């Protein structure tokens, strides 16, 4: 008998590897060295045969036990060894059922499809999103037929095994050198045929309905967040697992606040007098009104931070802040007396040069330097 590589080394696994590890290794190497992907490469073809042989032995408990005890002699194909192994020439076509079976449903018996996942767009107010709430929604979807309990067969009857696939749900198609396993075209992979269908669902096991579902919205959700409700999607055909419902959150614009992550922003208009002399005013928060102290000589655009008056994160217990941006409001619709007073005030300011307007002085100096540089 020619020297052969150790089967465990061929698959790159340890001697105590379980079935899942063996299958994973086999898939990886089989796809890498498959002749269909390496046409004309005899080395890849030989490697593929070695991988196939190693997996066929190690995946069979009896053959593996014989190999572990006696080595290759225990499963020697040329001598008709204890394992009765038919050799690496068993056919490349079998690889499709082994490697791709889990992907396409091959080798797994009748196929039970999962119900379709559904999406529902839920619009909330900022207050609802921040505080959390419970909302009832109505979702149109396919549900399990109550008359036949999802079987699709008329009461008093049962589905029968498909005569084409024998109830397995899969058929093997020979294509030259290869054989491919695929869903049975007669029963669509279900393995059963309904000869006497249920009238309400027409043999589908499902009917259209609208279900009212209670959605618990956690505190702090934001635009783009989604809530998964397991099993609240559409019912599957013939009593398979139901799909899931994904509730996508969108938050309506608020007339006062703008949210950024866990922080809230708002603009607070203040009078020229309050900005110049200072004062105190009430500002709204989502928890109620609070006092905001405005220091004297406050400039328009200044941000005031109110700690922990923002939004609690949906993923932690931390809470953001409320940032109030003050905007000095220019008075409008002045009467003659008010205009006269402002003109007197302006004269008073101008008489002291730039002392009362440091920003204006800085800006004018910058403008002067700009034009001087342009002239030079």
C-alpha positions in Angstrom: 0.0 0.0 0.0 1.4 3.4 -1.0 2.3 5.8 1.8 -0.7 8.0 2.6 -1.0 11.2 4.6 -2.6 11.1 7.9 -6.3 11.8 7.5 -6.4 14.3 10.3 -3.4 16.1 8.8 -5.1 16.1 5.4 -8.1 17.9 6.8 -6.0 20.1 9.1 -7.9 19.0 12.3 -6.9 17.5 15.6 -7.6 13.9 16.4 -10.4 14.8 18.8 -12.2 17.1 16.3 -16.0 16.8 16.4 -18.3 16.4 13.4 -18.8 20.1 12.9 -15.1 20.7 12.8 -14.6 17.9 10.3 -17.4 19.2 8.0 -16.1 22.8 8.2 -12.6 21.6 7.2 -13.9 19.4 4.5 -16.0 22.2 2.9 -13.0 24.6 2.9 -10.6 22.2 1.2 -13.2 20.6 -1.1 -14.2 23.9 -2.5 -10.5 25.0 -2.9 -9.4 21.8 -4.8 -12.6 20.9 -6.6 -11.7 19.9 -10.2 -14.5 22.2 -11.6 -12.6 25.2 -10.1 -9.1 23.9 -11.2 -9.7 22.4 -14.6 -6.6 20.7 -16.0 -4.7 20.8 -12.6 -3.9 17.2 -11.8 -2.4 18.1 -8.4 -5.6 19.8 -7.3 -7.5 16.8 -8.5 -5.3 14.4 -6.4 -5.6 16.7 -3.4 -9.4 16.7 -3.8 -9.4 12.9 -3.8 -7.3 12.8 -0.6 -9.7 15.3 1.1 -12.7 13.4 0.0 -11.2 10.1 1.2 -10.2 11.5 4.6 -13.6 13.0 5.2 -15.5 9.9 4.2 -13.5 7.9 6.7 -13.5 10.3 9.6 -17.1 11.3 9.3 -18.2 7.6 9.7 -17.9 6.6 13.4 -17.1 2.9 12.6 -14.5 3.7 9.9 -13.0 6.4 12.2 -12.7 3.9 15.1 -11.0 1.4 12.8 -8.6 4.1 11.4 -7.8 5.3 14.9 -6.9 1.7 16.0 -5.2 0.3 12.9 -4.4 3.3 10.7 -4.8 3.1 7.0 -4.8 -0.7 7.2 -8.1 -0.6 9.0 -9.8 1.1 6.1 -7.6 -0.1 3.3 -9.7 0.1 0.1 -7.5 -2.1 -2.0 -7.8 -5.0 0.5 -11.5 -4.5 1.2 -10.6 -3.5 4.8 -12.8 -3.4 7.9 -14.4 -0.1 6.9 -15.7 -1.3 3.6 -14.7 2.1 2.2 -15.5 2.4 -1.5 -12.5 4.6 -2.3 -11.8 8.1 -3.4 -13.2 7.3 -6.8 -16.7 7.4 -5.3 -17.5 10.3 -7.6 -16.9 14.1 -7.5 -20.7 14.6 -7.9 -21.3 13.6 -4.3 -19.4 16.7 -3.1 -22.4 18.9 -4.1 -24.7 17.2 -1.6 -22.1 17.3 1.1 -20.6 20.7 0.7 -23.5 22.7 -0.7 -26.3 20.8 0.9 -26.6 23.2 3.9 -26.7 26.1 1.6 -29.3 24.9 -0.9 -31.1 22.6 1.4 -29.7 19.4 -0.1 -29.4 16.3 2.1 -31.6 17.9 4.8 -34.9 16.2 3.9 -38.1 18.2 3.3 -37.6 21.9 3.3 -39.5 24.1 5.7 -39.3 27.7 4.8 -39.2 30.4 7.3 -41.9 33.1 7.1 -41.1 36.5 5.6 -39.7 39.2 7.8 -41.8 42.4 7.8 -40.9 46.1 8.3 -43.2 48.7 10.0 -42.3 52.4 10.0 -43.3 53.9 13.4 -43.3 57.7 13.7 -42.9 59.1 17.3 -42.8 62.5 18.8 -39.6 63.6 20.5 -41.3 63.3 23.9 -42.3 59.7 23.2 -38.9 58.8 21.9 -37.1 60.3 24.9 -39.4 59.0 27.6 -40.3 55.6 26.0 -43.8 54.4 25.4 -46.0 51.5 24.4 -47.8 51.8 21.0 -50.3 49.6 19.4 -49.9 49.1 15.7 -51.9 47.2 13.1 -49.9 45.1 10.7 -51.4 43.4 7.6 -49.7 40.1 7.1 -50.2 36.4 6.3 -51.1 34.4 9.4 -51.6 30.6 10.0 -54.9 29.4 8.8 -57.0 28.5 11.9 -59.3 26.1 10.0 -56.5 23.7 9.0 -54.0 24.8 11.6 -51.5 25.6 8.9 -51.4 22.1 7.3 -53.2 23.3 4.1 -55.3 20.2 4.1 -59.0 20.1 4.5 -60.3 19.1 8.0 -60.3 15.3 8.2 -57.6 14.9 5.7 -53.8 15.0 5.8 -51.1 15.8 3.2 -49.5 12.8 1.5 -45.9 12.1 0.7 -44.8 13.5 -2.7 -44.5 10.6 -5.2 -41.7 12.3 -7.0 -39.3 12.6 -4.1 -40.8 10.1 -1.7 -41.4 12.8 0.9 -37.8 13.8 1.1 -38.3 17.1 -0.6 -35.1 16.8 -2.7 -34.3 15.1 -6.0 -30.9 14.3 -7.4 -30.3 15.5 -11.0 -27.4 13.8 -12.9 -25.5 16.2 -15.2 -22.8 14.3 -16.9 -20.0 13.6 -14.5 -21.8 15.5 -11.6 -25.0 15.0 -9.8 -26.7 17.9 -8.2 -29.3 17.8 -5.4 -32.1 20.3 -5.6 -35.6 21.0 -4.4 -38.3 18.7 -5.7 -40.2 20.5 -8.5 -43.4 18.7 -7.7 -43.7 19.6 -4.1 -41.3 22.6 -4.1 -39.2 21.0 -1.5 -41.9 20.5 1.1 -42.1 16.7 0.7 -45.9 16.7 0.9 -48.7 17.0 -1.6 -52.1 18.3 -0.6 -54.8 16.4 -2.6 -57.7 17.8 -0.6 -56.9 21.5 0.1 -58.4 23.6 2.9 -61.0 26.0 1.3 -60.2 29.2 3.4 -56.5 29.1 2.7 -56.7 27.3 -0.6 -54.1 24.8 0.5 -51.5 27.3 1.5 -51.8 27.0 5.2 -52.0 30.8 5.5 -54.5 33.5 5.1 -54.4 37.3 4.9 -55.3 39.2 8.1 -54.4 42.3 10.0 -53.0 41.9 13.5 -52.9 44.4 16.3 -49.5 44.3 18.0 -48.3 46.1 21.1 -44.8 47.6 20.7 -42.8 48.6 23.8 -40.6 51.5 22.8 -37.6 51.8 25.2 -36.5 55.1 26.6 -34.1 57.1 24.4 -34.7 55.6 20.9 -33.7 57.8 18.0 -34.1 58.1 14.2 -32.9 54.9 12.5 -33.3 52.6 15.5 -35.2 49.5 15.0 -37.1 47.1 17.4 -37.2 43.4 16.5 -40.3 41.5 17.4 -39.5 37.8 17.0 -42.2 35.7 15.4 -44.4 38.7 14.5 -43.6 38.6 10.8 -45.5 36.5 8.3 -46.5 32.9 9.0 -44.6 30.4 6.9 -46.1 27.8 4.7 -47.0 24.5 6.2 -46.2 25.3 9.9 -42.6 26.4 9.5 -41.1 29.1 11.8 -42.7 32.6 11.5 -40.7 35.6 10.3 -39.8 38.6 12.5 -41.3 42.1 12.5 -38.8 45.0 12.4 -40.2 48.3 13.7 -38.1 51.2 12.3 -38.2 54.4 14.4 -38.5 57.9 12.9 -38.8 60.9 15.2 -40.9 63.9 14.1 -39.3 67.4 14.1 -39.8 69.3 17.3 -40.8 73.0 17.4 -38.3 73.9 20.1 -35.6 71.2 20.4 -33.1 69.6 18.0 -31.6 66.3 19.1 -28.0 65.2 18.5 -27.3 61.9 20.0 -28.1 62.4 23.7 -27.9 66.2 23.7 -30.7 68.6 23.0 -30.3 72.1 21.5 -32.6 75.0 21.5 -32.4 78.7 20.7 -33.5 81.2 23.3 -34.2 84.8 22.2 -33.2 87.5 24.7 -33.6 91.3 24.6 -30.8 93.6 24.0 -31.2 95.0 27.5 -31.0 91.5 29.1 -27.9 90.7 27.1 -26.2 94.0 28.2 -27.3 94.1 31.8 -27.9 90.4 32.6 -31.0 88.8 34.0 -32.8 85.6 34.5 -35.4 83.8 32.4 -37.3 80.6 32.2 -36.4 78.0 29.5 -38.3 74.9 28.7 -36.9 71.3 29.1 -38.5 68.0 28.5 -38.9 67.7 32.3 -40.4 71.2 32.8 -39.2 74.8 33.1 -35.9 75.8 34.6 -34.3 79.1 35.4 -31.4 80.3 33.2 -29.2 83.0 34.5 -27.9 85.4 31.8 -24.7 87.2 32.9 -24.2 90.9 31.9 -22.5 91.6 28.6 -23.6 88.3 27.1 -23.0 88.1 23.3 -25.4 86.7 20.8 -24.7 83.0 20.0 -23.3 82.1 23.4 -24.1 78.5 24.5 -25.4 77.7 28.0 -25.2 74.1 29.1 -27.8 72.6 31.4 -26.4 69.3 32.7 -28.5 66.1 32.5 -31.5 67.9 30.9 -31.0 66.0 27.6 -31.8 62.4 26.6 -31.0 59.2 28.4 -29.1 56.8 26.1 -31.0 53.7 25.0 -27.8 51.7 25.5 -26.7 53.0 28.9 -27.9 55.0 31.9 -26.0 58.2 30.9 -28.0 61.3 30.2 -27.1 64.1 27.8 -27.3 67.9 28.3 -29.5 70.7 27.1 -27.6 73.4 25.3 -29.3 76.8 25.0 -28.0 79.2 22.4 -29.0 82.7 23.2 -29.9 85.0 20.3 -30.1 88.7 20.9 -33.3 89.9 19.3 -33.4 93.3 17.5 -36.5 95.3 18.5 -38.9 96.0 15.7 -41.8 98.5 15.1 -40.3 101.2 17.4 -42.2 104.4 18.0 -40.6 107.8 17.7 -39.8 108.1 21.4 -38.0 104.7 21.4 -36.0 105.7 18.4 -35.1 109.0 20.0 -33.8 107.1 23.1 -31.8 104.7 21.0 -30.2 107.5 19.0 -29.2 109.2 22.3 -27.8 105.9 23.5 -25.8 105.5 20.2 -24.3 109.0 20.6 -23.3 108.1 24.2 -21.6 104.9 23.0 -19.7 106.6 20.1 -18.5 109.4 22.5 -16.4 106.7 24.3 -14.7 105.4 21.1 -14.4 101.7 20.9 -14.5 101.0 24.6 -18.0 99.6 24.5 -17.6 97.6 21.3 -14.4 95.5 21.4 -15.6 93.1 18.7 -16.3 95.9 16.3 -12.9 97.4 16.9 -11.2 94.0 16.4 -13.2 93.5 13.2 -12.4 96.9 11.8 -8.7 96.4 12.5 -8.8 93.1 10.6 -10.5 94.8 7.7 -7.8 97.5 7.6 -5.0 95.0 7.6 -6.7 93.1 4.8 -6.9 96.1 2.5 -3.4 97.2 3.4 -2.1 93.8 2.4 -4.1 94.0 -0.9 -2.6 97.5 -1.6 1.0 96.3 -0.9 
